[in-house]
Amino acid sequence: MDAIETIETDAGTARVTWRRARKPRLVLAVSHGAGGGVEARDLQALAAVLPGHGVSVALVEQPWRVAGKKVAPAPKTLDVGWRGLWPTVAKPGLPVIAGGRSAGARVACRTATELGASAVLALSFPLHPPGKPEKSRADELLGTGVPTLVVQGGNDPFGKPAEFPKGSYELIEVPYGDHGFAVPVGVPPRERSRAWGRAPIDQDAALKTITDGVVRWIASLG
């Protein structure tokens, strides 16, 4: 069941598109990155699958995106928008998982404890700017204070899975995926077999890795 709400925040008007479960036990509030919106393939895949597992999904559009701007504001302003819309996603009275992709993942990590999130889902966490591993944002990820899952493309220029520091979070790798979890076509059969067994490495398989992994993780939260 879809419903759209607009929320006034100190950073401007935000928007939440609900994909509600029939008998929800959790809410996943998940926002987009700095270069796109809630139409991102991973966000749409989660919104399609999770309601069938008792999780209502709130697809959050930050004020800058609602206003039609092409460039995201500073992280501090993103946090202001997220704080302002949080009461809306918490209104059902259910535990809320704070989530996001890329810049949205950073927001979820930075504000999780403050807002009372039950967990954090970080999709394509931008561990560092491309080509600048010395500018690490690991402290944001390591400081969530709640159960955290990172879902990262194996070929993400913002941080490959092997680059992530040790911590209490869990990490799922999407083989060959880039920052948007797009996978290349024409992967050699030998590599495909080694990475996926009998499964073909295509976009649908990559998205299923994400949704299956998130479903398992949410179930493990109790």
C-alpha positions in Angstrom: 0.0 0.0 0.0 1.5 3.3 -1.1 1.0 6.7 0.6 2.9 9.9 0.2 3.5 12.4 3.0 5.1 15.8 2.9 6.9 17.0 6.0 8.1 20.5 6.8 11.6 20.5 8.3 14.1 23.2 9.2 15.9 22.3 6.0 12.8 22.6 3.8 10.0 20.3 2.7 10.8 16.6 2.7 8.7 13.8 1.3 8.1 10.2 2.4 6.7 7.5 0.2 5.3 4.6 2.2 5.3 1.0 1.0 3.4 -0.5 4.0 3.4 -4.1 5.2 -0.1 -5.5 6.0 1.0 -6.5 9.4 4.2 -4.5 10.1 6.5 -5.2 12.9 9.3 -2.8 11.9 9.8 0.3 9.8 12.8 0.8 7.5 13.3 4.5 6.8 15.7 4.8 4.0 17.0 7.8 2.0 18.9 8.4 -1.2 22.4 9.6 -2.0 23.8 12.9 -3.1 23.4 12.2 -6.8 20.0 10.6 -7.1 16.7 9.9 -5.6 14.5 7.1 -4.2 14.3 5.6 -7.7 17.7 4.0 -7.1 17.6 0.3 -7.9 18.5 -0.9 -4.4 16.0 1.2 -2.7 13.2 0.2 -5.1 14.1 -3.5 -4.7 14.0 -3.3 -0.9 10.6 -1.4 -1.1 9.2 -4.2 -3.2 10.4 -7.1 -1.1 10.4 -6.0 2.6 6.7 -5.4 3.1 6.2 -9.1 2.4 8.4 -9.8 5.4 6.5 -7.5 7.9 8.7 -4.4 7.3 7.0 -1.2 6.1 9.4 0.9 4.0 9.5 4.7 4.1 11.4 6.0 1.1 12.7 9.4 2.2 13.4 12.3 -0.1 15.5 15.0 1.4 14.3 18.6 1.0 17.0 19.5 -1.6 15.7 16.7 -3.8 12.0 17.7 -3.3 13.0 21.2 -4.3 14.4 20.0 -7.6 18.0 20.9 -6.8 20.8 18.9 -8.5 23.4 19.2 -5.8 23.0 18.0 -2.2 23.8 20.5 0.6 26.4 20.0 3.3 26.2 16.9 5.6 25.0 19.1 8.5 22.0 20.3 6.5 21.2 16.7 5.5 21.1 15.8 9.2 18.7 18.6 9.9 16.3 17.4 7.3 16.5 13.8 8.6 15.9 14.9 12.1 12.9 16.9 11.0 11.2 14.0 9.3 12.0 11.3 11.9 8.8 11.8 13.9 6.8 10.9 10.8 8.6 7.6 10.3 8.4 6.8 14.0 4.7 7.7 14.2 3.5 4.1 13.7 5.1 3.3 17.1 7.2 0.5 15.7 11.0 0.1 15.9 12.6 2.1 13.1 15.7 1.0 11.2 17.5 4.1 9.9 18.8 3.5 6.4 20.2 5.2 3.4 22.5 4.8 0.4 25.8 6.7 0.1 25.3 10.2 1.6 22.0 8.9 3.1 23.9 6.1 4.8 26.2 8.6 6.4 23.2 10.5 7.8 21.7 7.4 9.2 25.0 6.5 10.9 25.6 9.9 12.4 22.1 10.3 13.9 21.1 6.7 14.9 21.7 6.9 18.6 20.4 10.5 18.9 17.1 9.6 17.2 16.6 6.2 18.9 17.0 4.1 15.8 16.9 0.3 16.5 19.5 -0.4 13.8 21.2 1.1 10.7 21.3 -0.2 7.2 24.1 1.4 5.2 23.9 0.9 1.5 27.0 1.8 -0.5 28.6 3.5 2.4 31.1 6.1 1.0 34.1 5.1 3.1 36.2 7.7 1.3 36.1 9.9 -1.8 37.2 7.9 -4.9 41.0 7.7 -5.0 41.4 9.3 -1.6 41.5 6.5 1.0 43.3 8.8 3.4 40.0 10.8 3.8 38.2 8.0 5.7 34.7 8.3 7.1 35.0 5.1 9.1 34.4 6.9 12.4 30.8 7.6 11.3 30.2 3.9 10.6 31.9 2.7 13.7 30.0 5.1 15.9 26.4 4.2 15.2 25.9 2.6 18.6 23.3 0.2 17.2 23.4 -3.1 15.1 24.6 -2.1 11.7 24.6 -3.7 8.3 26.7 -2.5 5.4 25.9 -3.6 1.9 28.8 -2.8 -0.4 29.6 -3.3 -4.1 32.7 -5.4 -4.7 33.9 -2.7 -7.1 32.8 0.4 -5.3 35.2 3.3 -5.9 34.1 4.9 -2.6 35.4 1.9 -0.7 35.7 -1.8 -1.6 34.7 -4.3 1.1 38.3 -5.2 1.8 39.1 -1.6 2.7 36.6 -1.5 5.5 38.0 -1.5 9.1 37.2 -4.2 11.6 34.1 -3.4 13.7 31.0 -4.8 15.2 28.9 -4.2 12.1 28.1 -6.8 9.5 29.0 -6.5 5.8 27.5 -8.1 2.7 29.4 -7.8 -0.6 27.7 -7.6 -3.9 30.3 -9.1 -6.3 31.3 -6.8 -9.2 28.8 -4.1 -8.0 29.7 -0.5 -8.4 28.5 2.4 -6.2 25.0 2.0 -7.6 25.2 -1.8 -7.4 25.3 -2.0 -11.2 27.2 -5.1 -12.4 29.1 -5.3 -15.6 27.9 -7.5 -18.5 30.1 -10.1 -20.1 31.9 -11.3 -16.9 34.0 -14.3 -18.0 32.3 -17.6 -17.3 35.2 -18.9 -15.1 35.0 -15.8 -12.9 31.2 -16.0 -12.8 31.3 -19.6 -11.7 33.8 -18.9 -8.9 31.8 -15.9 -7.6 28.2 -17.1 -7.9 28.3 -20.9 -8.3 25.6 -21.8 -10.8 23.8 -18.5 -10.6 24.4 -16.0 -13.5 25.8 -12.6 -12.5 23.2 -10.2 -13.8 21.4 -7.2 -12.3 18.6 -9.3 -10.9 21.0 -11.6 -9.1 22.8 -8.6 -7.7 19.6 -7.1 -6.3 18.6 -10.5 -4.9 21.8 -10.6 -3.0 20.9 -7.3 -1.4 17.3 -8.1 -0.6 18.0 -11.6 0.6 20.8 -10.4 2.8 18.8 -7.5 4.3 15.8 -9.9 5.0 18.2 -12.3 6.8 19.8 -9.5 8.8 16.4 -8.0 9.9 15.2 -11.4 11.0 18.4 -11.8 13.1 17.6 -8.5 15.0 14.8 -10.3 16.8 
